[in-house]
Amino acid sequence: MIEPYLEVAGFLHVSLMLKAVNWIPHLLACCSVHQWMSQSLQDQWSLTIGATF
């Protein structure tokens, strides 16, 4: 009686794992872009402050 539920749960688990694997590069790209943008913004900010004072 429980076997169909186990099959569905296993299928959902596998599909979620595949989705996670597909999303990992997107998440890494978003994180690296965010990090790069914040770093470049900090550089610009320090340059602006350095030029002002």
N, C-alpha and C positions, 0 to 999 in steps of 0.2 A: 504493500500500500504506500509505503514511503518512497519507494524507488522512483516513481515519476517526479516527485518533488526534488529528489536528489539530482536527477538528470537535469531538471530545469535550473536548479541552483548551480550545478556545475557549468551549464551552458552560460548562465548569466555571469558567473565568475570569470570564465574564459573570455567572454565578450568584453567585460569590464577591463580585464587585464590587457586585451588588445587595444581597447580605447586608450588606456593609460599609456601604453607603449607609443601609440600614435600621438598622444598629447605631449609626451615628454620633450621632444624637440621644440615644439611650439613654446612650451613653458620656458625652456632654457633660452630660446631666442628672445622671448619677451624679457626675461630677467637680465640677459646680457645687454640688450638694448637699453633697458631702464638704467642699468648700472653705468653704461657708457654715457647716457644722456645726463645723469646726475653728476658724473665725473666731469664732463665737459662744461656743465653749468657751473660747477664749483670752480673750475679753472677760469672761466670767463668772469665769474664774480670776484675771484681773487685778483685777476688782472685789472678789473674795473676799480676795485678798492685800492690796489697798488698805484694805479694811475691817478686816482683822485687825491690821495694823501702824499 
